[in-house]
Every structure is written in structure tokens, then in C-alpha cells.
Amino acid sequence: KAGVTQTPRYLIKTRGQQVTLSCSPISGHRSVSWYQQTPGQGLQFLFEYFSETQRNKGNFPGRFSGRQFSNSRSEMNVSTLELGDSALYLCASSLGPTGRGANEKLFFGSGTQLSVL
Amino acid sequence: TQLLEQSPQFLSIQEGENLTVYCNSSSVFSSLQWYRQEPGEGPVLLVTVVTGGEVKKLKRLTFQFGDARKDSSLHITAAQPGDTGLYLCAGEDGNKLVFGAGTILRVKS
């Protein structure tokens, strides 16, 4: 069974540009969550999608957006990039939605390392 | 937002030593998960603890959930270089998982 696939693996952009990251969940998983990981802040929750609907959103500006397709694949977009957006962006999939006692197991991809110059 | 504090932030030990890392909160969690992340990879789930006072063992790793379900610990016996990595605890906060900042463990041979 293939794991969670994130593309691209590395990305270098300049300030002001926009970027789209892709995540293919494990087959059969319908929930996809996105996290930003930085050395100073750790893993910060961005948003979760389940059955093409955004269930929850973290405390990030509107420049960060996402969507989920009918095949459960998800994309995350960051517009007007800032230097502080440099981070490892992790996607995780689970069978069902997380939270509220669900105890869902998250399976993470290897991430996309984004560098903003 | 419920916060999880992990300690220590960094631990460097010799192969064969024992160690314990902690995950604490002032809030009650319905469950806590522990993950290990190696450089260049995403976190991998090690265990989920659900019941207060619960102890789970995974080979040389022992996980405990506090009686009040506010804290958890991870004990590693006879650490090996392969245990090196970032250890993260995570708990459910409403509709999402929140993560602690993690403990970086380095085991030297």
C-alpha cells in the first residue's frame, strides 16, 4: 500500500510569488490535514479537508488556502510569499476526520521543503 | 487552544543509557499520540494512549498516560543510535490535533 505522497519535495521561490503544493493520501483515506513545521514553532496546524470540505482551519492568514478533490487528493496554495513562509509543509492523511475523540491515526508524507528568498 | 509542553527540548546520551521525555498540559486530553520524526521525513505514529494511567510498551519504549489525562511520558530503555530523532506528542483539541514542540534525541555510539 503506497504511503502519502507529497510533491514537489523541494521548492525555492522568491518573495511575492505564489506556490501550490500537492498531496496524495493513502488509498481509501478521505481526510487530509496540512501542517507547517519550523524549528521555532514546531508543527502548526493549517487546515483539514474531509470529503472535499474544509473541516477546520488554523491561525494562518488568508494567503494560505487549500482544497480537496473528489479522489481525496489535496492541494495547498500560498500566495504573496513572505520570507517567514520558509518551512517544511507536511500533509497527513487518515481514514476519517480527526478530533472529537476519533483517535484517528495520522500518516504523514515526507513533506515539501519550501525556501523563500 | 490546548497547549502541550515537552521536556527536555534536547537530549544527547550514550548508547545503552535510559531516558524519559515528558509531555505536559494544564488541559485534559481524551487521548495522546506519540510520533517519531527522522531528518528529512514526516512524523511516524508510535502509539496512542487513551485511558488515564494506561501503560503501553513497544519493544524498548514504554509510554504512560497520566491518571488525570493531562500528561504523558515516554521512557526508552538501553537507547540505541537508531532511536535518534524528534519525538512529538499530540493531543486532540476540538476538531484538530495539536502538537508539542518536540524533544530532539541524539544517541551516540
Contacts between the chains, C-beta under 8 A, distances in Angstrom:
chain1	res1	chain2	res2	distance
A	4	B	42	7.4
A	33	B	96	7.5
A	33	B	97	7.5
A	35	B	99	7.7
A	41	B	101	7.9
A	42	B	88	7.8
A	42	B	99	5.9
A	42	B	100	7.0
A	42	B	101	4.1
A	42	B	102	6.0
A	43	B	43	7.7
A	43	B	88	6.9
A	43	B	90	8.0
A	43	B	99	4.0
A	45	B	96	5.0
A	45	B	97	7.0
A	45	B	98	6.8
A	45	B	99	8.0
A	48	B	95	7.2
A	48	B	96	6.4
A	55	B	95	5.8
A	56	B	94	7.4
A	56	B	95	4.2
A	56	B	96	5.0
A	58	B	96	7.3
A	90	B	42	5.2
A	90	B	43	7.6
A	92	B	42	7.3
A	97	B	95	7.4
A	98	B	92	7.0
A	98	B	95	7.1
A	98	B	96	6.2
A	98	B	97	5.5
A	99	B	92	5.1
A	99	B	93	7.4
A	99	B	94	5.7
A	99	B	95	3.9
A	99	B	96	5.4
A	99	B	97	7.1
A	100	B	92	7.0
A	100	B	94	7.1
A	100	B	95	6.4
A	101	B	30	4.9
A	101	B	31	7.4
A	101	B	92	6.9
A	102	B	92	7.5
A	103	B	30	7.7
A	103	B	31	5.2
A	103	B	48	5.7
A	103	B	50	6.5
A	103	B	92	7.7
A	105	B	33	7.9
A	105	B	45	5.4
A	105	B	48	7.2
A	106	B	33	7.7
A	106	B	43	7.8
A	106	B	45	6.4
A	106	B	97	6.8
A	107	B	45	7.4
A	108	B	35	8.0
A	108	B	42	3.0
A	108	B	43	5.1
A	108	B	44	7.1
A	109	B	42	5.3
A	110	B	40	6.9
A	110	B	41	5.3
A	110	B	42	5.4
A	111	B	41	7.8
A	111	B	42	5.5
